[in-house]
Amino acid sequence: MVSLSDLKIGAPGPFLPPWENALKNAKTIDALGYDSMAFPDHFAGFVPESIWIPEVTQLAYLQQSPHTYFEISSIMGACASVTENVQLISAVTEPIRRHPVQIAQTFLTLDHISNGRAVLGIGAGEIVNVEPYGLNYSGQVGKLREALQIIRQIWETHEPFSFDGKFWKLKDAVMSLRPAVEGKPPPIWIAALGPKLLEITAEYGDGWIPTLLQPKDFGKSLRTIQDFRKKKNIDREFTAALWNWCILDEDESVCERLMNTDLAKAFALLLPDSEWKKYGYSHPFGDDFHSLTDYIPMRYNKAQVMEAIAEVPKEILEDFYMTGDAESIIKQLEEYVLQGLDHIILWNATGMYDLSKTKSSYSVMKEVLAYVKG
């Protein structure tokens, strides 16, 4: 089991224009000693544009839309070229918008650009990035399994091969680009929550990168993966990672205030109905609602979203966000490490909810980083 001093800490990679700022931020993240940058792969975001207005968020003055993202492989390659140490993680892509062979080629290319620092974070996809664009979201778990089989096969041979799957059929396909270091392709970290995806993670993954899990839930799912690996006699190196949202301030009352802003509550709606049920609530978007498979924010008007936001209880906000000062965050990280966490991506969302708290929140992050790395 790793100790807190072994824990690797990452930050979100820059994904918004202007590029000059993205370049500067990538260099800063690398220079500060973060272990990684993780890049979202989105066409659309999770905030309805119906509430992207000044009365809800100051960000509406700075950014026209909540659906603004650089294309992931381009920005990862650009950031790789101006950094030296950080791992660059897709968090996460999927094989619906991108063909598995293209994913294999893209991440081998990033492997060369970064000199071995690229990580393929991949999952079954989110409906918001698929269905509105005329693509078929059904069978997403089966598509992921087949894609991983194809990617692994490509990375193991430069010879032509065929694949006869339900979703992809390849005949005499070839892609002979090799890793920067022969025999060491990029690690594959899989985003997984349900039993089928946890088993796929065990079978095909070099790592696991879920999001928004409490320590005990993280540990329980990690043990499920480890049990699958043991049954399948898989002993390759494995990284247990996590992506969590943070609201940081030396004053706990400030964290409480920011957590209760409308925008912070809008993000907390992403927690599925199963989490609400644990506290005796029903998700305002319906029983069995799950944001990954059901939520298309562009189809919710302002009244619907504001009504839902008003129903977000304290317990859900506390589950969604890690909050507090450096000491509090360090204690929370220790809980995760005890459950087997190796690598965490901390999204400091504080400035999204109060721009004036951006600088002070990053001072808290620096304290956390210095303590863990100390």
N, C-alpha and C positions, 0 to 999 in steps of 0.2 A: 504493500500500500504506500502511495506517495505521501510525503509530508507537505505542509503548506508551502515550504520553501521550494518544493519541486513543481508546484502548480504553475502551468503556463497561462499567461493572461493575454488576451487579444482585444482588439477594438474593431468597430465597424470600419471597413475601408471606405474611402471617399467615393461617392456614387452620384454626386450632384454637380452640375455646372456652377461656376465657370471652371474650366480645366486648370487655370493657373492656381486656383485655390486647392483643387484636388491634388495637384502636384506638391504644393507646399504642405498640405496635411499628411500626405503619404510619407514625405521625408521626416516630418515631425514625429509621427507615430513610430517610425523606425528608430529615430534618434533617442526617443524617450525610453526605449528598452522594452517595448511591447514585444511579445513573441509572435503575434500574428495580426493580420488584417483580414476580416471576413466581409465578403461582398454579396449583397442581396441580388437575386436575378429576377427582376420584375418588369413587366410591361406597366402594370397598374399597382397602386398601393392599397393599403387597408383602411384609409380614411376616405369616407365619401366626400366628393367635391362639394356636395350640398352644404357641408358645415365648414368648408375651407374658406372662412370669411373672417374679417377682422374682429367681429364681436365674439368669435369663438377662439381664434388663435392669432397672435401677432405675426406668426409665420406667413400668413396670407399677404402681408405687406412686402415680404421678401421673396416669396416664391409663388408663382402664378397658380400652381396646381399641386396636389399631393401625389400626383402620378408621374413624377419626374425621375428618371433613372438613366444613367449611362448604361450602354450595353456591357454586360459583365466581362466577357473575355477581352474586349478592347481595353477597359479600364484596369483589369488585372495585369495585362501585359505592360501597359504604360506605367503602372505603379511598380511593377517588378523591375523595370529598367532604371528607376530612380531610387531604389532601396537596396539594402545589402543583407539584412539579417532576418526580417520578418517572413514567416510563412504567409502565403496568399491563398485564402480558402474561399471557394464558392459556397455560399451559405443561403440557399442551396439552389442548384440547377435541377432540371428534370429532363427525361427523354421523350417528352411529347412535343415541345417546340423545337427540340434539337434531336436529330438522328443520332443513335448511339455511335456510329462511326465518326460523325462530326465531333461528338464529345471526346472520343478517344484521341482524335487528331488535335483538337483544340488544347487539351490538357497536356499532351506531349509537347506541343509548341510552347505552352506556358512553362513547362518543365525546363526547356532549353533557355527561354528568356530569363527565367528566375534562377537558373543554376540549381535546380532541384528543390525549390521552395514552394511549388504549387501543390495544393491539395484539392482533389475533386470531391467537393461536398455535393451530394446528390440525394434526391428524394422522389416521391411519387407525384409531386406537383400540387399546385393550388388552383382551384377552379377559376379564381379571378384572373389568372394569367393564361387560361386555356379556352374555356367555353365562349367568352365574348369575342374571341378572335377566330371563331369558326373551326376550332379543333375539338376533337372528341376526348372528353375527360374520362370516359368509362374504361374499366379494365386497367386503371392506372397502376395498381400494385403488380399485376402481371407484366405490364410494359416495363416497369422498373426492373423486375427480375431478369427478363430477357435482355434488356439493355446492359445490365451488369455482366451477363454471360458473354455478350458480344464484345464489350470493352475489355474484359479480362483476356478473351481469346486474341484480340488484336494486339494487346500489349505483350503477349507471350510468343507471338510468331510474326514474321514478316512475309510468310508464305500465303498465297491465296487460300481462302477457306469459304465454306458454305454454312448456312445456318437455317434450319427449318423450324421456325417458331410459330406461335399463334399470331403474333403481331408483326414480326419481321421475318422476311424470307430473303436470304442472301445467297447468291450463287457465284462462286469464283471471285469473291470480294477480296481486295488486297489493300493494305495501308501500311507501308513499310517504314514509316518514320519510327525511329527507336528512341528510347529515353535518353536524356543527357548522359546518364551513367547506365551502361548496359545492365539489364537485369533489375533496375531500380525505378520502375514507373512511379508516377505520383500516387500517394496514398489515397484510398477511397474511403471517405467518411459518409455514412448514410444517416439521413434524417428519418427517425422512426419512432412511433409511439405504440401502435397496436401490435398484437401478437405476430401476425404475418410479417410485418415489416421488421420486427425485432429478430425474427428467424432469418430473414433475408440479410439483415445486418451481420448476424453471426456468420453466415455462410460466405458472403461476398465482401464484407467490409474490413478495412484496416482500422476503422474507427466508427464512432457513433456521434452524431451531432444533433440532438433534439433541442427544443426550446421550451421555456416556461414550465419547468418541472421543479417541484419542491424537493428538498434533499432526500426525504424518505422515498418518494416516488421515483426519483432518479436512481437511487440505489436498488430499488426493487426491479426496475426494468433492466438495469445493468446486470444484475444477477441472472435474469432471464436470458440475456444474450450470452453470458458466460456459460450457463448450463447448456444452451444450444451448441456452443463452440466445443464444449467438452464431449457432448454426444457425437458430434461430427469429427472429433479428433483434429480440430483446427488449433494450431498453436502459434500462428504468426503473430507478430507484435500488434497490439491493439490500443487505440487511444479513445478514452471516454471523454468526450467534449460536451459543452453545453453553451447555449446562447441565451443570456438573460438581460432584461431591461432594468435600469437603475435610475433612481432619483436620489441625488447626493447633496447633502448640505451639513454643516456643523450643527445647525439648529434643527432638531427633530420636527418642530412645529412648521418649519418651512417645507420640509418633505411632505408633511401631512397636507399642507395647503396645496402644493403642486399636484399631489396625487389625486386631489379632488377637483382639479380643473376639468372642464368639459373634454378637452382633447385627450388628457390622460385616461379619462373614463372611456372615450371612444376606442382607444387601443385595447383597454381591458375587456371590451366586448369580444375580443378574439378568443378568450378562454371558452372552451366548449361547454355545452349544457351539463355534461357529466360533472364538471367542476362546480357549477352552481348548485347542482342537486346535493352535493356533499354538505352544503350549508342550509339546505331546505328552501332554496330559491329555484325558480325556473328562468332559463335564459329568455330575455325579452324578444328574441327572434325565433323562439319556438322550442318545443321539446326536441331533443336529439340534435339540436343545432351544433354544427362543427364548422368553424371558420374555413378550414382548409378545403372542405368538400362542398360547402353551402354558401359561402359569403361572397357576393359580388356587390361591393359597396356602391358602384355606379347606379344601382337600381333602388337605392334608398333615398327618399327625399329628406329635407331638413327636419320636418315635423317627426317623421318616423325615427330618425337618428336621435334627435334631442329627447324624445320620449324614452327611448332605450337607455340613453345615457343617464337619465334621471333615476333609473332602476338599478344602476350598478351599486352593489353594497360594498361596505368597507372590507369584508372578508375577501372578495374577489380582487379588489385593488391591492390588498396585502399579499395575495398569492401571485399577482401579475408582476409586481415590482419588488426588487431589492432596494431598500431605502435606508438612509441614515448617514452618519459620519464615517470616517475611515475605520474607527474601532468596531463599529457595528457591522460594516461590510466585511471586515476581516473575520469576525466571528461567524458570519453566514458562510463565508468561503470555507472556513474550517469544517463546518457541518457537511458541506458537499464533498470535501476531500475525504472525510471519514467514510463517505458512501462510495468512494472510488473515483471521484472526478480527477482527471489529468489536465484538462485544458478548458478554460472558460473564456467566452467572448462577452465582455461587459459593454452593453450599449448604454452610454450615459445620456439619458433622454431629458435631463433636467432643463437644459436650455430651450427645449421644445415647448416647455410649459411656462417658462419665465426667462426671457432672453437675458435679463439682468443678472441671472444666477449662473450663467454659462461659465464664466471665469472661475468663480468660487467652487463650482462643482468639479471642475478639472483639477483644482488644487487638492480636493479630496481624493480623486483618482490617483494623483501623483503620490499621495501618502500611502494609499493601498499598494501601489506598484512598488514603491520603495521598501515597504515592509516585507512584502512577499519575496522580493529580489534580494533583500538585505542579507 
